[in-house]
Amino acid sequence: MTPPHPAGARPGRRPLHLRTKLILATLALLTAICVAIGVLSHLAMSSYLTGQLDDALTPAAGRAGFPGGRPPGDDDDRPFRNVDPENAAGQRPGTLNAVFSDGEAQNSALVQDDGTTEPLTDADLDVLAAVGPGSGPAELELSSGRYRVDAAALPTGLTPDGSVLVTGLSTTERDSTLVSLDITVAGLSLAGLALTGLAGTVIIRRSLRPLEELSAVATSVSQLPLSSGEVAIPVRVPPAAAQPGTEVGTVGLALNEMIDHVTSALRERHASEMKVRQFVADASHELRTPLTSIRGYTELVLMSEAVSPSGRSALERVDSESKRMSSLVEDLLLLARLDEGQRGEASDVDLTELVIETTSDAQVAAPGYTWSLDLPDEPVEVRAVEAEVRQVLINLLSNAHKHTPPGTVISTALAVGEGRASITVTDSGPGIDPAFLGTIFTRFSRGDAARSASAGSTGLGLAIVQALVEANGGSISVTSEPGRTQFRVDLPISQPAHMPDQEHV
């Protein structure tokens, strides 16, 4: 089952690291600032240069014959005697002048780079004819480029009524300056963004390094085996990352305090468990003698005394229950010895032979079941305590027929792979309740509702199996579904002794 995606996360997309988010946010903010500065600089420079063009329009018109454009010392009373668009004297290249009367072009000139003039095209004159006096400077697109133009009415007298002088200056220099400004701002902005990205990455990585140390400590703690046994948590947040003066340091200090608290609680739990286990071991040991006496006297009375049928039934029940209680005590003593590390000597155990023997014994004990074996061609040996491995197989095979109805197929298989020997016990019974699988190896855990358990189950069989398997360096797992339940035991294979090279013998 696929876990649900966190809110706001898209399937298949990995979440970004915090440092990546900070760098991207910084670059995005700086990019917005650079764009704003570039736009404002462009607008300010454009306004300034356009104002200069507008200020130069009046002198340009005067040099073409507008008031104020008379040559110095000229005392002619005709104020517009110099109205001549073709007069290029003192006018910079790109200046245009055109005289219109009643909307018709009377004369026009465009100053060239070499100082000469050329008349404007009819298309340009049609565009300029639409410019009226008093409308203020305007920008027009002509055949020779973009121009800033203005129009002024010429006085009557020396010129026809309604004559208009249109003067324009090329915006090429302004546009070129603006392009250079834009390129410069863009280049500086990109360089600044690149340097900010590099410097920001270094600074943010250094700033977040204590946070990464906290994450590493938390990850290490999460991977420690804390479920049972004597627990020690050796990892701590370094003092440099556990200072209360900063946010990360405060979190590191709190994490260290939490680890100390958990360590103390786990030690108290372990001490309590050891007391309980010691009590169970002592109690089990003390119960062996009276239980043996009860069984002995019960058997003696049944064999030597004449009792009524009801009395015999009662004594047989006492004998049966005393045997069951003796079995429980032996199981508890076995677990107590394993907890204390009291075990036999390990030796090379032939698993193939052991599987055959235990399966044959189980078949004799439960003839109403179908038994099968699947063994490799070559013998399989493991380094373990033979009595403990035998007990594991006996318990698994016993569970297989005790918790399934007659006629169930029970298969035992032995396989070798990746340096381990695997023993599987599979039955075709009704299966195990999924809610019980998580605690199936817990002591005194019974799943009678899931499988038809026979009366008298103590719930210690699988706990003993797990303890014996782990004591021999192996592992056990279980999978179950209706019609198929399988227990798998993995044990390390005995490594052959190293044979020296012939030349070194």
MIMIVEX-28802 format. One line per 4 residues: number of its first residue (from 0); their letters; for each residue x, y, z of C-alpha. Coordinates in steps of 0.05 Angstrom, whole numbers, always signed. Layout:
<rs>
NUM> A> X:Y:Z; ...
</rs>
This chain:
<rs>
0> MTPP> +0:+0:+0; +29:+67:-21; +32:+117:+36; -8:+181:+26
4> HPAG> +30:+240:+0; +39:+299:+47; -5:+359:+36; +20:+401:-22
8> ARPG> +69:+349:-46; +64:+321:-117; +71:+247:-129; +140:+229:-157
12> RRPL> +173:+295:-138; +224:+296:-82; +217:+353:-33; +271:+407:-36
16> HLRT> +323:+414:+19; +318:+474:+64; +384:+502:+40; +360:+496:-32
20> KLIL> +296:+533:-15; +335:+589:+20; +383:+597:-39; +326:+598:-89
24> ATLA> +287:+647:-47; +348:+693:-41; +362:+690:-115; +288:+702:-132
28> LLTA> +287:+763:-86; +352:+790:-114; +327:+778:-185; +264:+818:-171
32> ICVA> +307:+874:-142; +353:+874:-203; +294:+875:-251; +263:+933:-212
36> IGVL> +329:+972:-213; +338:+958:-287; +267:+981:-305; +272:+1044:-262
40> SHLA> +341:+1060:-290; +316:+1051:-361; +255:+1095:-348; +296:+1149:-313
44> MSSY> +349:+1150:-367; +297:+1149:-422; +261:+1207:-391; +326:+1246:-383
48> LTGQ> +350:+1235:-454; +281:+1248:-482; +279:+1314:-445; +346:+1333:-476
52> LDDA> +318:+1317:-545; +257:+1360:-530; +301:+1417:-506; +342:+1412:-570
56> LTPA> +281:+1415:-616; +270:+1491:-607; +342:+1511:-625; +339:+1463:-684
60> AGRA> +275:+1496:-708; +308:+1564:-700; +367:+1545:-742; +318:+1527:-797
64> GFPG> +287:+1597:-792; +245:+1597:-729; +247:+1658:-683; +313:+1662:-648
68> GRPP> +348:+1628:-705; +373:+1690:-741; +447:+1695:-750; +483:+1739:-700
72> GDDD> +485:+1812:-722; +428:+1802:-772; +385:+1866:-764; +334:+1847:-817
76> DRPF> +264:+1864:-792; +235:+1803:-828; +235:+1754:-771; +225:+1693:-816
80> RNVD> +266:+1710:-876; +311:+1650:-860; +255:+1598:-863; +292:+1546:-904
84> PENA> +287:+1472:-886; +345:+1457:-931; +391:+1502:-890; +436:+1451:-856
88> AGQR> +483:+1502:-826; +493:+1487:-752; +446:+1427:-752; +469:+1358:-730
92> PGTL> +460:+1297:-773; +392:+1265:-767; +354:+1331:-761; +293:+1338:-805
96> NAVF> +252:+1399:-823; +189:+1405:-863; +143:+1463:-880; +69:+1449:-890
100> SDGE> +16:+1497:-916; -57:+1476:-911; -32:+1404:-900; +10:+1404:-963
104> AQNS> +86:+1397:-958; +121:+1458:-985; +192:+1440:-972; +230:+1387:-930
108> ALVQ> +300:+1366:-915; +337:+1312:-875; +408:+1328:-854; +456:+1271:-872
112> DDGT> +519:+1250:-837; +562:+1290:-885; +523:+1354:-874; +483:+1352:-938
116> TEPL> +407:+1349:-940; +358:+1305:-976; +283:+1314:-982; +237:+1270:-943
120> TDAD> +197:+1216:-976; +123:+1224:-990; +107:+1170:-939; +147:+1207:-885
124> LDVL> +113:+1273:-904; +45:+1241:-897; +64:+1219:-826; +91:+1288:-808
128> AAVG> +30:+1324:-836; -11:+1295:-779; +31:+1332:-727; -4:+1395:-707
132> PGSG> +22:+1456:-671; +13:+1458:-596; +7:+1383:-587; +76:+1378:-557
136> PAEL> +135:+1334:-577; +117:+1265:-604; +155:+1204:-628; +143:+1178:-698
140> ELSS> +170:+1120:-737; +195:+1143:-805; +230:+1107:-861; +299:+1129:-837
144> GRYR> +286:+1112:-763; +251:+1137:-702; +245:+1212:-690; +225:+1260:-636
148> VDAA> +185:+1315:-672; +149:+1379:-655; +108:+1428:-697; +101:+1504:-693
152> ALPT> +56:+1551:-733; +93:+1603:-776; +68:+1675:-772; +29:+1703:-831
156> GLTP> +59:+1756:-874; +120:+1728:-905; +91:+1658:-906; +24:+1633:-929
160> DGSV> -31:+1629:-878; -32:+1565:-837; +40:+1547:-851; +71:+1498:-802
164> LVTG> +144:+1482:-790; +157:+1410:-766; +225:+1397:-736; +251:+1329:-714
168> LSTT> +312:+1299:-683; +334:+1226:-690; +328:+1183:-627; +384:+1137:-650
172> ERDS> +434:+1162:-599; +383:+1159:-543; +361:+1088:-562; +434:+1066:-568
176> TLVS> +448:+1094:-499; +388:+1059:-469; +408:+993:-501; +478:+1000:-473
180> LDIT> +449:+1016:-405; +403:+955:-408; +461:+909:-428; +505:+937:-373
184> VAGL> +451:+929:-320; +434:+859:-344; +507:+838:-345; +520:+866:-275
188> SLAG> +456:+834:-249; +474:+766:-277; +544:+771:-248; +515:+793:-182
192> LALT> +465:+735:-182; +520:+685:-197; +565:+712:-142; +507:+715:-94
196> GLAG> +488:+643:-111; +559:+618:-98; +570:+659:-35; +499:+645:-11
200> TVII> +509:+570:-20; +572:+571:+22; +542:+615:+76; +476:+577:+80
204> RRSL> +513:+509:+81; +555:+533:+139; +495:+562:+175; +456:+497:+167
208> RPLE> +513:+450:+184; +491:+447:+258; +421:+428:+235; +451:+371:+193
212> ELSA> +487:+347:+255; +422:+347:+293; +390:+306:+237; +448:+257:+238
216> VATS> +442:+248:+313; +366:+237:+308; +376:+187:+251; +429:+149:+292
220> VSQL> +382:+144:+351; +324:+120:+308; +368:+63:+282; +388:+37:+351
224> PLSS> +356:-27:+377; +315:+1:+435; +260:-50:+439; +291:-96:+491
228> GEVA> +353:-112:+531; +402:-64:+564; +400:-1:+522; +453:+54:+518
232> IPVR> +448:+114:+471; +520:+135:+459; +506:+191:+409; +497:+263:+430
236> VPPA> +492:+330:+395; +562:+362:+395; +570:+420:+444; +581:+469:+387
240> AAQP> +511:+453:+361; +478:+452:+430; +486:+524:+452; +424:+560:+478
244> GTEV> +443:+626:+443; +416:+606:+375; +353:+572:+348; +391:+510:+324
248> GTVG> +431:+508:+388; +368:+510:+430; +340:+451:+390; +406:+413:+398
252> LALN> +405:+425:+473; +332:+401:+477; +350:+339:+436; +407:+322:+484
256> EMID> +360:+329:+543; +309:+285:+509; +362:+231:+494; +384:+233:+567
260> HVTS> +312:+226:+590; +299:+168:+542; +364:+134:+565; +343:+140:+638
264> ALRE> +274:+112:+623; +303:+54:+583; +351:+37:+639; +294:+36:+689
268> RHAS> +253:-7:+642; +310:-56:+634; +321:-59:+709; +247:-74:+718
272> EMKV> +248:-127:+664; +308:-160:+697; +273:-162:+764; +212:-194:+732
276> RQFV> +254:-245:+694; +293:-261:+757; +228:-271:+795; +201:-316:+740
280> ADAS> +266:-356:+739; +266:-364:+815; +193:-381:+818; +199:-431:+761
284> HELR> +259:-464:+795; +222:-468:+861; +160:-497:+828; +197:-556:+797
288> TPLT> +203:-595:+862; +131:-590:+885; +105:-605:+815; +148:-666:+811
292> SIRG> +122:-688:+879; +50:-677:+856; +59:-718:+794; +95:-773:+832
296> YTEL> +43:-780:+886; -14:-777:+836; +17:-832:+794; +29:-873:+858
300> VLMS> -43:-867:+881; -69:-886:+812; -23:-947:+809; -29:-973:+880
304> EAVS> -96:-951:+909; -167:-971:+892; -206:-908:+879; -275:-895:+852
308> PSGR> -284:-878:+779; -298:-804:+796; -236:-803:+841; -193:-834:+786
312> SALE> -219:-782:+736; -201:-727:+785; -132:-755:+797; -120:-763:+722
316> RVDS> -140:-690:+713; -91:-670:+768; -36:-711:+734; -52:-679:+666
320> ESKR> -52:-608:+693; +12:-620:+733; +46:-644:+669; +22:-582:+632
324> MSSL> +47:-537:+688; +113:-574:+689; +120:-560:+614; +106:-487:+627
328> VEDL> +157:-484:+682; +209:-517:+637; +195:-466:+582; +202:-409:+631
332> LLLA> +268:-438:+657; +293:-445:+586; +278:-372:+570; +310:-351:+636
336> RLDE> +374:-389:+618; +375:-358:+549; +366:-288:+580; +426:-302:+625
340> GQRG> +467:-331:+568; +469:-401:+595; +476:-445:+533; +510:-507:+509
344> EASD> +572:-512:+467; +565:-496:+393; +585:-549:+342; +577:-565:+269
348> VDLT> +504:-587:+261; +480:-627:+201; +414:-592:+186; +394:-642:+133
352> ELVI> +395:-700:+183; +362:-658:+237; +305:-637:+191; +293:-710:+171
356> ETTS> +292:-734:+243; +245:-680:+271; +197:-685:+212; +194:-761:+220
360> DAQV> +179:-753:+294; +124:-702:+279; +94:-749:+227; +90:-804:+279
364> AAPG> +58:-756:+330; +7:-730:+279; -9:-783:+227; -72:-748:+205
368> YTWS> -32:-695:+167; +4:-696:+100; +78:-686:+110; +130:-670:+56
372> LDLP> +205:-655:+53; +246:-615:+4; +321:-623:+16; +384:-604:-24
376> DEPV> +428:-658:-53; +487:-641:-9; +487:-640:+67; +481:-571:+99
380> EVRA> +520:-555:+162; +514:-495:+209; +553:-475:+270; +502:-477:+326
384> VEAE> +479:-513:+389; +446:-576:+363; +396:-583:+420; +372:-512:+409
388> VRQV> +363:-520:+334; +327:-586:+346; +281:-550:+395; +266:-497:+342
392> LINL> +245:-549:+291; +204:-588:+342; +166:-526:+363; +152:-503:+292
396> LSNA> +128:-571:+269; +87:-579:+332; +53:-512:+321; +39:-530:+248
400> HKHT> -4:-590:+266; -32:-565:+332; -62:-502:+302; -88:-532:+237
404> PPGT> -144:-583:+223; -128:-655:+204; -112:-666:+131; -70:-602:+126
408> VIST> -8:-606:+83; +55:-589:+122; +119:-579:+82; +189:-573:+109
412> ALAV> +243:-546:+62; +317:-534:+69; +355:-488:+21; +423:-453:+18
416> GEGR> +438:-384:-10; +482:-323:+4; +520:-356:+60; +458:-376:+99
420> ASIT> +416:-438:+108; +341:-428:+105; +290:-475:+137; +217:-463:+120
424> VTDS> +157:-497:+152; +95:-484:+109; +24:-507:+122; -41:-501:+83
428> GPGI> -83:-484:+144; -131:-425:+153; -76:-375:+165; -60:-326:+221
432> DPAF> -99:-264:+238; -59:-204:+210; -71:-167:+276; -34:-223:+312
436> LGTI> +27:-226:+266; +60:-165:+298; +62:-199:+367; +67:-272:+348
440> FTRF> +137:-279:+377; +119:-243:+442; +118:-283:+506; +49:-309:+527
444> SRGD> +20:-285:+461; -34:-331:+433; -76:-324:+371; -130:-376:+385
448> AARS> -182:-336:+348; -141:-338:+284; -122:-411:+285; -158:-468:+319
452> ASAG> -109:-474:+377; -115:-535:+421; -126:-526:+495; -65:-519:+537
456> STGL> -24:-471:+495; +22:-428:+538; +40:-376:+486; +115:-388:+498
460> GLAI> +131:-435:+440; +146:-382:+387; +180:-337:+438; +227:-394:+453
464> VQAL> +238:-407:+379; +258:-334:+367; +304:-333:+427; +339:-397:+406
468> VEAN> +346:-375:+333; +375:-307:+353; +422:-340:+403; +452:-380:+346
472> GGSI> +462:-318:+302; +400:-328:+259; +333:-295:+245; +261:-318:+239
476> SVTS> +203:-289:+201; +131:-308:+186; +83:-295:+128; +11:-316:+129
480> EPGR> -52:-314:+87; -113:-360:+84; -88:-427:+57; -14:-414:+68
484> TQFR> +27:-398:+130; +103:-401:+128; +156:-395:+182; +227:-383:+157
488> VDLP> +290:-393:+197; +357:-367:+170; +422:-392:+201; +494:-376:+180
492> ISQP> +529:-433:+145; +593:-461:+174; +654:-433:+137; +704:-486:+114
496> AHMP> +773:-482:+145; +823:-445:+102; +870:-492:+65; +941:-465:+56
500> DQEH> +971:-462:-13; +1011:-524:-32; +1075:-483:-42; +1072:-457:+29
504> V> +1062:-526:+62
</rs>
